[in-house]
């Protein structure tokens, strides 16, 4: 089985090489992203392996199908960059629904602590032998209210971490957990009462720009906003407006709506043309990491192992529990219960 691996980075390759060789799968690594201009690179391959910023829109799906590609293996959980309906009857799509929820949840808390205790500012100061504490006053997380929107594996683990700090938890999810040890409340209550809001949900039509200009009017003044899920959950222009109006006290972002042409690459010697991102980075109360939350040794190994297992099941014609069954109309509640192939 031959797989074209797009948007490859040095840290991806060791684990994929190991699991690939153990299972008879040969990967060809391309640094370029998959898109309309690069779809021809998939010619002669059984499948493609793609990541969050690869373009798998309808024209690309059609191009892959014409090149004889049978499988799209997402090495991530989100699939908003894939036209899954266009794939039906043509190309099987599999994903990695959970690789290390602890990695993402822990990174979220790391960003929160960095922000509230001004650790990034202190680090820069002391490297210049400035040991003044002026301007570094933070606040206790203990006793503060955190609103967690999305209570899947990552959101639930983040809640556990917050409880360890003695925080009060409010939660919202379209599909609440039946065994939850925390209270579910309406979104408006989270907006009104939370000192910290953390987003842990996928990007769908109904979650697009969940934080927007209208939402700003409902937020508790000084709220800290965390996003380690998908950039387009937040309207970046509204975020800037909320910061300037002093409604949003701080923002910690591991994702950004227009990140696809920027994140994972080194542009330190270039002029960034994205004025919105440049303005966000200029704000003293904004921390941005470049989609780094998943990046741990454990997560990389789990991603490679699950992706290869998905491809092995595809090769053998067996049902894959991680296939996106997009004929159902509701991929999260597949009528085939992931026990049959989608087509």
C-alpha positions as CSV (number, residue, x, y, z in Angstrom):
1,X,0.0,0.0,0.0
2,X,1.4,3.3,-1.1
3,X,0.4,6.6,0.6
4,X,1.2,10.2,-0.4
5,X,1.9,12.1,2.9
6,X,1.2,15.8,2.5
7,X,2.4,18.7,4.7
8,X,5.1,16.5,6.2
9,X,7.3,17.8,9.0
10,X,10.4,16.2,10.5
11,X,8.6,15.3,13.7
12,X,6.0,13.3,11.8
13,X,8.3,10.9,10.0
14,X,9.9,8.6,12.6
15,X,6.6,7.3,14.0
16,X,5.0,6.9,10.6
17,X,8.0,5.1,9.2
18,X,8.1,2.7,12.1
19,X,4.4,1.8,12.1
20,X,4.3,1.8,8.3
21,X,7.1,-0.7,7.9
22,X,5.6,-3.0,10.5
23,X,2.3,-3.1,8.5
24,X,3.5,-3.0,4.9
25,X,2.6,0.6,4.2
26,X,5.0,2.8,2.2
27,X,4.8,6.6,2.8
28,X,6.1,9.2,0.3
29,X,6.6,12.4,2.2
30,X,5.8,15.8,0.6
31,X,6.5,19.1,2.4
32,X,3.8,20.8,0.3
33,X,0.2,20.9,1.4
34,X,-2.5,19.1,-0.5
35,X,-4.5,21.4,-2.7
36,X,-5.8,22.0,-6.2
37,X,-2.3,22.7,-7.5
38,X,-0.7,19.7,-5.8
39,X,-3.3,17.0,-6.3
40,X,-1.3,15.5,-9.2
41,X,1.3,14.4,-6.7
42,X,-1.1,11.7,-5.6
43,X,-1.1,9.9,-8.9
44,X,-0.2,6.3,-8.5
45,X,-0.9,6.2,-4.8
46,X,-3.6,4.2,-3.0
47,X,-4.3,7.0,-0.6
48,X,-3.3,10.3,0.8
49,X,-2.5,11.3,4.4
50,X,-3.4,14.8,5.3
51,X,-3.5,17.3,8.2
52,X,-5.6,20.2,9.4
53,X,-4.5,22.8,6.8
54,X,-4.5,20.6,3.7
55,X,-7.3,21.5,1.3
56,X,-9.6,18.6,0.6
57,X,-12.4,20.5,-0.9
58,X,-14.7,19.2,-3.7
59,X,-12.4,20.0,-6.6
60,X,-9.5,18.3,-4.8
61,X,-11.6,15.3,-3.9
62,X,-12.6,15.0,-7.6
63,X,-8.9,15.3,-8.6
64,X,-7.9,12.6,-6.1
65,X,-10.6,10.3,-7.5
66,X,-9.4,10.9,-11.0
67,X,-5.9,10.0,-9.9
68,X,-7.1,6.7,-8.6
69,X,-6.9,7.5,-4.9
70,X,-9.2,5.3,-2.8
71,X,-8.5,6.5,0.8
72,X,-8.0,9.8,2.6
73,X,-6.4,9.3,6.0
74,X,-6.7,12.3,8.3
75,X,-4.0,12.3,10.9
76,X,-6.1,14.6,13.1
77,X,-9.5,14.6,14.7
78,X,-11.1,17.5,12.9
79,X,-12.4,17.2,9.3
80,X,-13.8,20.6,8.5
81,X,-11.2,20.9,5.7
82,X,-12.6,17.8,3.9
83,X,-15.8,17.8,1.7
84,X,-17.0,14.6,3.2
85,X,-20.2,14.5,1.2
86,X,-18.2,14.8,-2.1
87,X,-16.2,11.8,-1.0
88,X,-19.2,9.5,-0.6
89,X,-19.1,6.6,-3.1
90,X,-15.7,7.7,-4.3
91,X,-13.1,7.8,-1.5
92,X,-13.2,6.4,2.0
93,X,-12.2,8.9,4.7
94,X,-10.7,7.9,8.1
95,X,-9.5,10.0,10.9
96,X,-7.8,9.9,14.4
97,X,-10.6,10.9,16.8
98,X,-8.4,10.9,19.9
99,X,-4.6,10.8,19.9
100,X,-3.7,12.5,23.2
101,X,-6.5,14.5,24.8
102,X,-4.2,15.1,27.7
103,X,-1.7,16.9,25.4
104,X,-4.3,19.4,24.3
105,X,-5.9,19.9,27.7
106,X,-2.5,20.4,29.4
107,X,-1.4,22.9,26.8
108,X,-4.6,24.8,27.3
109,X,-3.9,25.1,31.1
110,X,-0.3,25.9,30.3
111,X,-1.4,28.9,28.2
112,X,-3.8,30.0,30.9
113,X,-1.2,29.9,33.6
114,X,1.3,31.7,31.4
115,X,-1.2,34.5,30.8
116,X,-2.5,35.0,34.3
117,X,1.0,34.8,36.0
118,X,2.8,36.8,33.2
119,X,5.3,34.0,32.8
120,X,6.2,34.9,29.2
121,X,6.9,38.5,30.3
122,X,9.0,37.4,33.3
123,X,11.0,35.1,31.1
124,X,11.9,37.9,28.7
125,X,12.8,40.3,31.5
126,X,15.1,38.0,33.4
127,X,17.0,37.1,30.3
128,X,18.0,40.8,30.2
129,X,18.8,40.8,33.9
130,X,15.6,42.8,34.7
131,X,14.4,41.3,38.0
132,X,11.7,43.9,38.7
133,X,8.2,42.6,39.5
134,X,6.3,45.7,38.4
135,X,3.5,44.8,36.0
136,X,3.7,41.1,36.7
137,X,0.8,40.8,39.2
138,X,-1.5,37.9,38.4
139,X,-4.4,36.4,40.2
140,X,-5.4,33.1,41.7
141,X,-7.3,30.5,39.6
142,X,-8.6,29.0,42.8
143,X,-12.3,30.1,43.3
144,X,-12.6,31.5,39.8
145,X,-15.4,30.2,37.4
146,X,-14.3,28.5,34.2
147,X,-16.9,27.9,31.4
148,X,-16.0,24.9,29.3
149,X,-17.8,24.8,25.9
150,X,-17.5,21.2,24.6
151,X,-17.2,18.3,27.0
152,X,-15.7,15.5,24.8
153,X,-12.5,13.9,25.9
154,X,-10.4,17.0,25.8
155,X,-12.9,19.3,27.4
156,X,-13.6,16.7,30.2
157,X,-9.9,16.3,30.9
158,X,-9.5,20.1,31.0
159,X,-12.4,20.3,33.5
160,X,-10.5,17.8,35.7
161,X,-7.4,19.9,35.6
162,X,-9.4,23.0,36.5
163,X,-11.0,21.2,39.4
164,X,-7.5,20.4,40.6
165,X,-6.9,24.1,40.8
166,X,-10.1,24.6,42.8
167,X,-12.0,26.3,40.1
168,X,-15.8,26.4,39.8
169,X,-16.9,24.7,36.5
170,X,-19.8,25.5,34.2
171,X,-20.2,23.4,31.1
172,X,-22.1,23.5,27.8
173,X,-22.4,20.8,25.2
174,X,-25.0,20.1,22.5
175,X,-24.8,16.5,23.5
176,X,-24.3,16.5,27.3
177,X,-22.5,13.5,29.0
178,X,-24.9,11.4,31.1
179,X,-22.2,10.7,33.7
180,X,-21.0,14.2,34.1
181,X,-19.7,15.3,37.5
182,X,-20.1,19.0,36.6
183,X,-23.2,21.1,35.9
184,X,-24.4,21.9,32.4
185,X,-25.9,25.4,31.8
186,X,-27.1,27.4,28.8
187,X,-24.4,29.2,26.8
188,X,-25.6,32.6,27.9
189,X,-25.0,31.7,31.5
190,X,-21.5,30.6,30.7
191,X,-20.9,34.0,28.9
192,X,-22.3,35.9,31.8
193,X,-20.6,34.2,34.8
194,X,-17.3,32.8,33.5
195,X,-14.0,34.4,34.4
196,X,-12.4,32.0,32.0
197,X,-14.0,30.5,28.8
198,X,-12.3,27.5,27.1
199,X,-13.5,26.2,23.7
200,X,-13.2,22.4,23.1
201,X,-15.6,21.6,20.2
202,X,-15.3,20.8,16.5
203,X,-16.0,23.3,13.8
204,X,-19.4,22.9,12.2
205,X,-21.9,25.3,10.6
206,X,-23.5,26.0,14.0
207,X,-20.2,26.5,15.8
208,X,-18.7,28.8,13.2
209,X,-17.9,32.2,14.9
210,X,-19.4,31.1,18.2
211,X,-17.6,34.0,19.7
212,X,-18.7,37.0,17.6
213,X,-19.7,40.7,17.9
214,X,-23.1,39.7,19.4
215,X,-21.4,37.4,21.9
216,X,-19.2,40.2,23.2
217,X,-22.2,41.9,24.7
218,X,-22.9,38.8,26.8
219,X,-19.4,38.2,28.2
220,X,-18.3,39.0,31.7
221,X,-15.9,42.0,31.6
222,X,-12.3,40.9,31.8
223,X,-12.9,37.3,30.8
224,X,-10.0,35.2,29.6
225,X,-10.7,33.4,26.3
226,X,-8.9,30.1,25.5
227,X,-9.1,28.3,22.1
228,X,-7.1,25.1,21.3
229,X,-9.8,23.7,19.0
230,X,-10.4,25.4,15.7
231,X,-9.6,29.0,14.8
232,X,-13.0,29.8,13.1
233,X,-14.8,29.2,16.4
234,X,-13.8,32.8,17.1
235,X,-14.4,35.8,14.8
236,X,-10.9,37.4,15.0
237,X,-12.2,40.9,14.2
238,X,-14.7,40.6,17.0
239,X,-11.9,39.3,19.3
240,X,-9.8,42.4,18.5
241,X,-12.8,44.6,19.2
242,X,-13.5,42.9,22.5
243,X,-9.9,43.4,23.6
244,X,-9.9,47.1,22.7
245,X,-13.2,47.6,24.6
246,X,-11.6,45.9,27.6
247,X,-14.3,43.2,27.6
248,X,-11.8,40.4,27.0
249,X,-9.1,40.6,29.6
250,X,-6.8,38.2,27.7
251,X,-6.8,35.7,24.9
252,X,-4.8,32.5,24.6
253,X,-5.0,31.0,21.0
254,X,-3.4,27.9,19.7
255,X,-5.4,28.2,16.5
256,X,-6.4,31.0,14.2
257,X,-9.1,31.3,11.5
258,X,-6.7,32.1,8.7
259,X,-3.8,29.9,9.9
260,X,-3.5,27.6,6.9
261,X,-0.9,29.7,5.1
262,X,1.1,30.6,8.2
263,X,1.1,28.0,10.9
264,X,3.7,25.3,11.0
265,X,6.1,27.4,8.9
266,X,9.0,29.8,9.6
267,X,8.1,33.3,8.5
268,X,10.5,35.1,10.9
269,X,12.2,36.8,8.0
270,X,9.1,37.9,6.2
271,X,6.5,40.6,6.4
272,X,3.2,39.1,7.5
273,X,0.3,40.5,5.3
274,X,-2.4,39.3,7.7
275,X,-3.2,42.6,9.5
276,X,-5.6,40.9,11.9
277,X,-3.1,38.4,13.2
278,X,-0.4,41.1,13.3
279,X,-2.6,43.3,15.5
280,X,-3.5,40.4,17.8
281,X,0.2,39.6,18.3
282,X,0.9,43.2,19.1
283,X,-1.5,43.1,22.0
284,X,0.1,42.6,25.5
285,X,-2.7,40.4,26.7
286,X,-2.7,37.9,23.8
287,X,-0.7,34.7,23.6
288,X,-0.5,32.8,20.3
289,X,1.0,29.4,19.7
290,X,1.0,27.8,16.3
291,X,-1.3,24.9,16.6
292,X,1.1,23.3,19.0
293,X,-1.2,21.8,21.6
294,X,-1.2,18.3,20.1
295,X,2.6,18.1,19.9
296,X,3.9,15.6,22.4
297,X,5.8,12.4,21.8
298,X,2.9,10.3,23.0
299,X,0.5,12.1,20.7
300,X,2.7,11.7,17.6
301,X,3.1,8.0,18.3
302,X,-0.7,7.6,18.8
303,X,-1.5,9.5,15.6
304,X,0.8,7.4,13.5
305,X,-0.3,4.1,15.0
306,X,-4.1,4.9,14.6
307,X,-3.6,6.2,11.1
308,X,-1.8,3.1,10.0
309,X,-4.3,0.8,11.7
310,X,-7.1,2.7,9.8
311,X,-5.3,2.2,6.5
312,X,-4.7,-1.5,7.2
313,X,-8.5,-2.0,7.8
314,X,-9.2,-0.1,4.6
315,X,-6.7,-2.3,2.7
316,X,-8.3,-5.5,4.0
317,X,-11.8,-4.3,3.1
318,X,-12.9,-4.3,6.8
319,X,-15.1,-1.8,8.6
320,X,-13.1,0.9,10.3
321,X,-14.5,2.4,13.5
322,X,-12.8,5.7,12.5
323,X,-14.4,6.1,9.1
324,X,-16.5,9.2,8.5
325,X,-19.8,7.7,7.4
326,X,-21.1,10.8,5.6
327,X,-24.2,9.3,4.0
328,X,-26.0,9.4,7.3
329,X,-26.5,13.1,7.5
330,X,-25.1,13.0,11.0
331,X,-21.6,11.7,11.1
332,X,-21.4,11.8,14.9
333,X,-24.3,9.4,15.1
334,X,-23.6,7.0,12.3
335,X,-26.6,4.7,11.6
336,X,-24.1,1.9,10.8
337,X,-22.6,2.3,14.2
338,X,-19.1,2.2,12.6
339,X,-19.6,-1.6,12.2
340,X,-19.9,-1.5,8.4
341,X,-18.0,0.3,5.7
342,X,-19.6,3.5,4.6
343,X,-20.1,2.3,1.0
